[in-house]
Amino acid sequence: MVGTSGSGKSTLAKELALVLGVPHLELDGVFHQPGWVPLPEEEFRRAVAAAAGGDCWVIDGNYSVVRPLVWARADTVVWLDLPKRTVMRQVVWRTLRRAVTRQELWNGNRESLRNFLTWAPEESIISWAWHNHAKNRHRYRAAAADPANARLTFIRLTSRRAISRFLAESGRGPADHGLRQEAVGSMAGAEAVETLIGVLSRASEVGD
């Protein structure tokens, strides 16, 4: 499962694993050790290779260093390619919710409101999503067209409706309760998020 940060790939991956009755691995949870310290590359590769060695699984993440390991064992690549505005609305709301509620992500790590105070991609998941959306679209479009990946089935999902339909066809009803929470948060906060996205857009234009 691949897609820009904030596209909802981990939420969808969890839902899909539940539908299929198979293990789920979120690569972020392996890579980000306590204090957001990255796992050394060789250890990361070993951990992912062990997980991918199973017969059936759902793994989500965009890490190029382990992509060959995962794709060599995969039969299908599900690519969440939602519009940039949709992704930004989701990642802004998600980051705000996580920071305010102090939600633990992996290994004791939590997101903070600092994500809103910098435009450096390495320091803000919001900026990271903004700057990598087009790059990821180009990357996975090229991967899908690459003859070297001909044995893989690529499924590109471009809307929440397509996501719900995909889950339904995977074995049960739309089950979009988790996706809805990840995607839109609460209607009460939607207007504020749209305003913030406009500010981010203008900031990006000035920065460029």
Disulfide bonds with the S-S distance in Angstrom:
none
